[in-house]
Amino acid sequence: MHTGLRSDSGLVFTPTDGSPVRPHSVSQGFDRRIKRLGLPRIRFHNLRHTSAAT
Protein backbone atom coordinates (compact mmCIF):
# COMPACT_ATOMS: atom_id res chain seq x y z
CA MET A 1 0.00 0.00 0.00
CA HIS A 2 1.38 3.40 -0.92
CA THR A 3 1.60 5.69 2.08
CA GLY A 4 3.29 8.62 0.40
CA LEU A 5 6.29 8.13 2.67
CA ARG A 6 9.70 7.87 1.10
CA SER A 7 11.98 5.05 2.16
CA ASP A 8 15.64 5.07 1.20
CA SER A 9 16.03 1.46 2.33
CA GLY A 10 15.31 0.02 -1.12
CA LEU A 11 12.68 -2.26 0.40
CA VAL A 12 9.34 -2.65 -1.39
CA PHE A 13 7.15 -3.41 1.63
CA THR A 14 7.87 -1.93 5.05
CA PRO A 15 5.95 -1.14 8.23
CA THR A 16 5.15 2.53 8.77
CA ASP A 17 8.51 3.07 10.49
CA GLY A 18 10.40 1.94 7.35
CA SER A 19 12.01 -1.09 8.97
CA PRO A 20 12.11 -4.50 7.21
CA VAL A 21 9.03 -6.72 7.48
CA ARG A 22 9.76 -9.64 9.77
CA PRO A 23 8.77 -13.02 8.24
CA HIS A 24 7.26 -14.12 11.54
CA SER A 25 4.89 -11.12 11.46
CA VAL A 26 3.63 -12.13 8.01
CA SER A 27 3.03 -15.72 9.14
CA GLN A 28 1.21 -14.62 12.29
CA GLY A 29 -1.07 -12.28 10.36
CA PHE A 30 -1.83 -15.01 7.85
CA ASP A 31 -2.60 -17.51 10.64
CA ARG A 32 -5.00 -15.05 12.34
CA ARG A 33 -6.90 -14.46 9.13
CA ILE A 34 -7.16 -18.17 8.29
CA LYS A 35 -8.51 -18.88 11.77
CA ARG A 36 -10.97 -15.96 11.62
CA LEU A 37 -12.33 -17.23 8.29
CA GLY A 38 -12.70 -20.78 9.62
CA LEU A 39 -10.41 -22.22 6.95
CA PRO A 40 -8.18 -25.27 7.46
CA ARG A 41 -4.78 -24.39 8.89
CA ILE A 42 -1.99 -24.24 6.32
CA ARG A 43 1.43 -22.65 6.50
CA PHE A 44 1.95 -19.42 4.58
CA HIS A 45 4.96 -21.07 2.91
CA ASN A 46 2.67 -23.74 1.39
CA LEU A 47 0.98 -21.11 -0.78
CA ARG A 48 3.96 -21.21 -3.13
CA HIS A 49 3.09 -24.80 -4.03
CA THR A 50 -0.48 -23.83 -4.91
CA SER A 51 0.47 -20.89 -7.09
CA ALA A 52 3.17 -22.86 -8.88
CA ALA A 53 0.75 -25.69 -9.65
CA THR A 54 -2.00 -23.55 -11.20
Short mmCIF file of the C-alpha atoms (twelve columns), coordinates in Angstrom:
data_MODEL
# 
_entry.id   MODEL 
# 
loop_
_atom_site.group_PDB 
_atom_site.id 
_atom_site.type_symbol 
_atom_site.label_atom_id 
_atom_site.label_alt_id 
_atom_site.label_comp_id 
_atom_site.label_asym_id 
_atom_site.label_seq_id 
_atom_site.Cartn_x 
_atom_site.Cartn_y 
_atom_site.Cartn_z 
_atom_site.pdbx_PDB_model_num 
ATOM 1  C CA . MET A 1  0.000   0.000   0.000   1 
ATOM 2  C CA . HIS A 2  1.382   3.397   -0.923  1 
ATOM 3  C CA . THR A 3  1.603   5.690   2.084   1 
ATOM 4  C CA . GLY A 4  3.287   8.618   0.403   1 
ATOM 5  C CA . LEU A 5  6.289   8.132   2.674   1 
ATOM 6  C CA . ARG A 6  9.705   7.866   1.098   1 
ATOM 7  C CA . SER A 7  11.977  5.051   2.157   1 
ATOM 8  C CA . ASP A 8  15.638  5.068   1.204   1 
ATOM 9  C CA . SER A 9  16.025  1.458   2.332   1 
ATOM 10 C CA . GLY A 10 15.312  0.023   -1.122  1 
ATOM 11 C CA . LEU A 11 12.681  -2.260  0.400   1 
ATOM 12 C CA . VAL A 12 9.343   -2.653  -1.392  1 
ATOM 13 C CA . PHE A 13 7.148   -3.409  1.634   1 
ATOM 14 C CA . THR A 14 7.867   -1.933  5.046   1 
ATOM 15 C CA . PRO A 15 5.949   -1.143  8.230   1 
ATOM 16 C CA . THR A 16 5.147   2.531   8.769   1 
ATOM 17 C CA . ASP A 17 8.511   3.073   10.491  1 
ATOM 18 C CA . GLY A 18 10.397  1.942   7.345   1 
ATOM 19 C CA . SER A 19 12.007  -1.094  8.965   1 
ATOM 20 C CA . PRO A 20 12.105  -4.496  7.213   1 
ATOM 21 C CA . VAL A 21 9.035   -6.722  7.478   1 
ATOM 22 C CA . ARG A 22 9.761   -9.645  9.773   1 
ATOM 23 C CA . PRO A 23 8.767   -13.019 8.236   1 
ATOM 24 C CA . HIS A 24 7.257   -14.115 11.540  1 
ATOM 25 C CA . SER A 25 4.891   -11.119 11.456  1 
ATOM 26 C CA . VAL A 26 3.631   -12.128 8.010   1 
ATOM 27 C CA . SER A 27 3.027   -15.717 9.141   1 
ATOM 28 C CA . GLN A 28 1.211   -14.615 12.294  1 
ATOM 29 C CA . GLY A 29 -1.073  -12.281 10.361  1 
ATOM 30 C CA . PHE A 30 -1.834  -15.011 7.848   1 
ATOM 31 C CA . ASP A 31 -2.604  -17.510 10.642  1 
ATOM 32 C CA . ARG A 32 -4.996  -15.055 12.342  1 
ATOM 33 C CA . ARG A 33 -6.903  -14.460 9.127   1 
ATOM 34 C CA . ILE A 34 -7.159  -18.172 8.288   1 
ATOM 35 C CA . LYS A 35 -8.510  -18.882 11.771  1 
ATOM 36 C CA . ARG A 36 -10.967 -15.957 11.617  1 
ATOM 37 C CA . LEU A 37 -12.325 -17.227 8.291   1 
ATOM 38 C CA . GLY A 38 -12.699 -20.777 9.624   1 
ATOM 39 C CA . LEU A 39 -10.407 -22.219 6.946   1 
ATOM 40 C CA . PRO A 40 -8.185  -25.274 7.462   1 
ATOM 41 C CA . ARG A 41 -4.781  -24.390 8.887   1 
ATOM 42 C CA . ILE A 42 -1.994  -24.236 6.323   1 
ATOM 43 C CA . ARG A 43 1.432   -22.652 6.502   1 
ATOM 44 C CA . PHE A 44 1.949   -19.417 4.576   1 
ATOM 45 C CA . HIS A 45 4.955   -21.070 2.909   1 
ATOM 46 C CA . ASN A 46 2.674   -23.737 1.394   1 
ATOM 47 C CA . LEU A 47 0.982   -21.114 -0.784  1 
ATOM 48 C CA . ARG A 48 3.962   -21.207 -3.134  1 
ATOM 49 C CA . HIS A 49 3.092   -24.803 -4.030  1 
ATOM 50 C CA . THR A 50 -0.478  -23.828 -4.905  1 
ATOM 51 C CA . SER A 51 0.472   -20.886 -7.088  1 
ATOM 52 C CA . ALA A 52 3.172   -22.864 -8.884  1 
ATOM 53 C CA . ALA A 53 0.750   -25.687 -9.652  1 
ATOM 54 C CA . THR A 54 -2.000  -23.549 -11.199 1 
# 
